[in-house]
Amino acid sequence: MSRAQLYDTIGTTYTETRRTEPRIAEQVWAALGDARTVLNVGAGTGSYEPWDRDVTAVEPSAAMRAQRPAGAAPCVAATAERLPFEDQSFDAAMALATVDHWQDPIAGLREMRRVARRVVVFTHDAGGPDRFWLTRDYLPEHAGLWAGRPSLAELAGAIAARTEPVLIPWNCADGFYEAYWRRPEAYLDDHVRRGMSVWARVGPEAEQRAIRSLRLDLASGRWAERNRDILDLDAAELDSRLLIA
């Protein structure tokens, strides 16, 4: 399933749980440097688009484009792998939580590099240790989503990028997969899970098994005992990363 098809299916309530987290936005916008013209690739509903720069958005999903707010940056229907812009058209290109869904991530990153002088990508390091308890203890199927996909090192190498960890605040406003690491009860809420593409990708059987197990462990106190080392943290380093080139 392409990214457009996936988000045309699951993205109709995206804006209800997915919004800009200011502390992550600050890190992303700092990485853009002094760029004045910015291309947002896989832009979705417009989260993280810097308000004080000249932004152009690219989004293949009609459902996501339809949810962009009034006054948002102009949005082009296109894919990352075939950006309809001339070489070096932008000071910078950014992509937030979208590379994982591209059919050819390497080609998409190289297209970003072609059209922009600077590239900033928020993505996931699937090759490290299991830092996140939800993946480690409840959803082993998550690892299978990355089978055959480029590693973080390969993504970085494609555009000669450096990597930078992104700390996830305990009260993160953006409801992506890792956002509720200190608020485990949130994962029991079907409405919250619908804002995370991972559940559609692993399928309903894996989803319901994981949620049943988590619910039991929360009720018994096993989750709290197993994760007592994170209960007082204000932010956690999990698998979120920036690529900066």
N, C-alpha and C positions, 0 to 999 in steps of 0.2 A: 504494500500500500504506500503510495506516495505521500509526501507531507501534506499536499493540498487535500488529498482524499481523507487523510487521517483527521485533519483539523476541520474539514467540512462536516465530518461526522461528530467529533467530540468537542469542537470549539465553540459551540453556540452559547455556552454560559461562561466562557473563558474570563471575561472581564469581572466576574463576580468574586473570583478568588485570586486572579493573577493581576498584580499591579506593581508599580515601581517601588522597590525597596530603596529608600534614600541612601543608606550606607553602602549598598552595592553600587548604586548609581554613581555615587561620588568616586568610587574606585574606577569604574568604567570611564566616566567623563574625564578623569585625570589622565587616564591612559590615552585618550584622544589628543592630548596635548593642546596645541594652539590651532587645531583644525577648525576652519570656519564652515566648510561645506562637508557634510557627512551623509553617507549612504547607509541606511539601515536595512540589512539583508535578512529576509525571513522575519519581517518586522511585526507580524501579528497585529495586535490592537494598538500598538504604539508605546508600550512600556519602555522606559529607559531612553526614549528619544530626547536628547538635550534641547531644552526650550530656547536656549540663547544662541543656537547655531542654525545654519541653513540646512535642513534635513530633507532628504528624499528617501522614500521607503519603497521596498520591494517585498511583495507578499503574494504567493501563489493561491492561497485559499480564499475563495469568495466569502465564506462565513466569517473569516477573520477580518477581511477588508471591510465588511459591512459593520463591524463593531468598532471601527476606529472613530474616535469622538470628533465632533465638529471642531474645526480649527486645527486638526492634526496635520502633519506633513503630507504633501501629495504622495499617493501610493500607486506604484506600477505593478500590474499583474505579470510576474515573471519568476523564474527560478534562479537560485544561486549559480547553478552551473552554466547559465546562459544569460548574463547580465546585459541588458540592451543599452550599453553606454560605451562611449569612446574611451580609449586608454587614458589613464590619469585624469579622469573627469572630476574626481573628488579629492579633497585633502585627506579624508579618512573614510574607511568603511568599517561598520560594526555589525556584529551578529550575536544575538543573545538567545541562548538555549534553543538553538535551531539546527546547528550542524549535525546533531545526532539523527535528524530526520532526512537529511539530504541523501539522494540516491548515490551521489559521488562526492563525498566531502572534500577530497583532495582537489578535484576540479573546481568545486565551489570556492574554496580558499584561494586557489590560483586566479580565479576570476576576480575576487575581491582585490587581490594584489595587483591585478592588471589595471583595474579602474581607479585605484586609490593609492596615494602615497604612504598611507599608514593603515594598518589593519588591527582591529581589536575584537576578540572573539571570546565570549563566555561559554564554556563548554564543560565537559565531564571527563575526569580521569578514571577510566574503567579498569586500568591495569594495575592499580595500586592495591594495598591490603584493604580488607573490608572494614573501612572506617565507620560506616553507617550501620547502626544496629538493625534497621528495617531490612536492608539487603542481607546482612550477615545471618540474622536469626529467623527471618520470616519469609523472605522472597528470594530464594536462590535462583529462580528463573531470570532474575534481573541480569545476571552475568551472561546468559544466553543471548540477550539482546545485542550484545557487542561482538558476537562471534562473526568473524570475517570483516569487521569494521576496522578502519585505521586506528592505531593506538594514538595516545596523546603525543608521543614522541614523533610519530609519523606525520600527524597533523602539523605540529610545530615545524618539522623539517621541511615540509612542502613550501612554507613561506618564510623560512629562516626566522621563526618567532622565538621569543623567550616566553617562559611560563611564569605565572604568578598565582599563588593560592588566593582564593576568595573565602574569607571567613563568613560564616552564616550566623547572623545574630539570632538569639534565642526567640525573639518576637518578630521574626522576619515578616514583612508585609506582603511579600510575593509568595504565593502558595505553590511553589515548585516542589519537586520530590523530596528534597532534603530540608525544606523550610521548617518542618514541625519536629525537628530532632529532639527538642526538649518539651514538646507538647504532644506526646504520643496519642492522646485521646482523639486528636484531630483526624488521625488516619481512619478512625472508625466511622467518620461522617462521609457518606456517599457523595454528598455535594462537594466536599473538599477534594475527594479523590478524582472527581470528574475534571478537575482542572489540571490533572497530571497525566500526561500521555502514556506513562509507563503501564498503567493498569489496563488500558485498551490493548497495549502491545503484548502483555503477558497472558491476557485472556481471563475470562470470568472464573474459571476453576481455581487458578493460582491466586487470584485476587481474594476470593472468598475464603480459601484455606488460610492465607496469610492473616486476614482480618479476624477470623475466628481464633487463631492462635494468639494474636496480639490481645484481643479482648479478654481471653482467659488469663493471660499473664498479667495484664493490668489489674484484673480483679483479685488475683492471688497475691499480688505484690512481687511476683517474680521479675517483672520488667524493671521495677525500681531497684531491686537488689542487683540485678545484672548490670544496670546502667548507672549505678550510684556515682560513678566518677564524673558524669556529665551534668548532674542535676543542679550544680551551682555555677556552671559556666555561663558567661554572658554571650559568648560566640564560640563556634566550633569550626575547626578546619576539617572538612570532610573531603568530598571528591570534586568540588567545583574549582575551576581554574580559569584564568585569563590567558589567552595567547595574544602577544603584543609584537607586531612586526612593523 
